[in-house]
Amino acid sequence: MSNLMILLVEDNPDDELLTMRELRRQNVANEIFVVRDGAEALEFLFAEGAYADRDGAEMPALILLDLKLPKVDGLEVLKRIRADERTRVVPVTVLTSSDEQKDMVESYNLGANSYVRKPVDFEQFREAVRQLHLYWMLINEAPPQ
């Protein structure tokens, strides 16, 4: 895979737009797939349902995962990601507006690589997305797929 992909799992259109806008502003060359609920995220990752024709061996280099999702919540998505050998080592950053400590603790218990609270302030949000991309896509060395 020549171009590492990012999977954004986000049901809030405003947060999706801000995240995508900031990634483009940072000249992110990575292909970015957006799914809008937990069930769709699982279908995408495991090449099922609407994504049955996707190459299931091609995994994202990074998953940006919201927690408060329709159909299947983010914690359950994370649990399924870590339970499957194909996705077990894919870096997952929880990107959420939740300020509940139990969500943070449970995210790490389930194997999240990082937990980032979405800042309410626009500039702080932009900086958070910039830093996430910089670290996970340019600095971090991931195991081969």
C-alpha positions in Angstrom: 0.0 0.0 0.0 1.7 3.2 -1.2 -0.6 5.7 0.5 -1.5 5.0 4.1 -5.2 5.6 4.8 -6.8 7.2 7.8 -10.3 6.1 9.0 -12.3 8.8 10.6 -15.3 7.4 12.6 -17.4 10.5 13.3 -21.2 11.1 13.5 -21.1 14.8 14.0 -21.1 16.6 10.7 -19.5 19.7 12.1 -16.6 17.8 13.8 -16.2 15.8 10.6 -15.9 19.0 8.5 -13.5 20.6 11.0 -11.3 17.5 11.1 -11.2 17.1 7.3 -10.6 20.8 6.8 -7.6 20.7 9.2 -6.1 17.6 7.7 -6.3 19.1 4.2 -4.9 22.4 5.5 -1.9 20.3 6.8 -1.5 19.0 3.2 -2.3 15.5 4.4 -1.7 13.2 1.4 -3.2 10.2 3.0 -6.5 8.9 1.8 -9.2 9.6 4.4 -12.3 7.5 4.7 -15.2 8.7 6.8 -17.8 6.5 8.3 -20.6 7.9 10.4 -21.5 5.2 12.9 -20.0 2.2 14.7 -21.7 -0.4 12.6 -20.4 1.2 9.4 -16.9 1.4 10.9 -16.9 -2.4 11.6 -18.2 -3.1 8.1 -15.4 -1.0 6.6 -12.7 -2.6 8.7 -13.8 -6.2 8.2 -14.9 -5.7 4.5 -18.5 -6.7 5.2 -21.9 -5.4 4.1 -21.6 -2.2 2.0 -17.8 -2.6 2.0 -17.7 -6.3 1.1 -15.9 -5.4 -2.2 -13.1 -3.6 -0.3 -9.7 -5.3 0.1 -10.0 -6.5 3.7 -6.2 -6.9 3.9 -5.7 -3.2 3.5 -6.0 -1.6 6.9 -5.9 2.0 8.0 -2.6 3.4 9.3 -4.7 5.3 11.9 -8.3 5.2 13.2 -9.7 8.4 14.7 -12.6 7.0 16.7 -15.4 9.0 18.3 -17.1 7.3 21.3 -20.7 8.5 21.2 -21.8 6.8 18.0 -25.1 5.6 16.7 -25.8 1.9 16.2 -22.6 0.6 17.8 -20.8 2.8 20.3 -17.1 3.6 20.0 -16.1 1.5 23.0 -17.7 -1.6 21.4 -16.0 -0.8 18.1 -12.7 -0.5 19.9 -13.3 -3.9 21.7 -14.0 -5.5 18.3 -10.9 -3.9 16.7 -8.6 -5.3 19.5 -10.3 -8.7 19.5 -9.5 -9.4 15.8 -6.1 -10.3 14.6 -6.4 -8.3 11.4 -6.9 -5.0 13.3 -5.3 -5.7 16.7 -2.3 -3.5 16.1 -3.9 -0.7 14.1 -3.3 2.6 16.0 -6.6 3.9 17.4 -6.9 7.4 18.7 -10.2 8.1 20.6 -11.2 11.6 19.5 -14.2 12.5 21.6 -16.1 15.3 23.4 -16.7 13.1 26.4 -15.2 14.4 29.6 -16.2 11.3 31.6 -13.2 9.8 33.2 -14.8 6.3 32.9 -14.8 6.7 29.1 -11.1 7.5 29.2 -10.2 4.6 31.5 -12.3 2.1 29.5 -10.8 3.3 26.2 -7.3 2.6 27.5 -8.4 -0.7 29.1 -9.8 -1.8 25.7 -6.5 -0.9 23.9 -6.8 2.7 22.7 -3.4 4.1 21.8 -4.4 7.6 22.8 -7.3 9.6 24.0 -7.9 13.1 22.9 -10.7 15.3 24.1 -12.2 17.4 21.4 -11.5 21.0 22.4 -14.5 23.3 22.2 -12.3 26.1 20.9 -11.8 26.0 17.1 -8.0 26.9 17.2 -7.4 24.2 19.9 -9.3 21.7 17.8 -7.2 22.5 14.7 -4.0 22.2 16.7 -5.1 18.8 18.2 -5.8 17.4 14.7 -2.5 18.8 13.4 -0.6 17.1 16.3 -2.4 13.8 15.8 -1.5 13.7 12.1 2.1 14.7 12.8 2.6 12.1 15.4 0.7 9.1 14.1 1.4 9.5 10.4 4.9 11.0 10.3 6.7 10.3 13.6 5.3 7.0 14.9 6.7 3.8 13.4 3.9 1.2 13.1 4.5 -2.6 12.7 4.2 -3.9 9.1 0.8 -5.0 8.1 
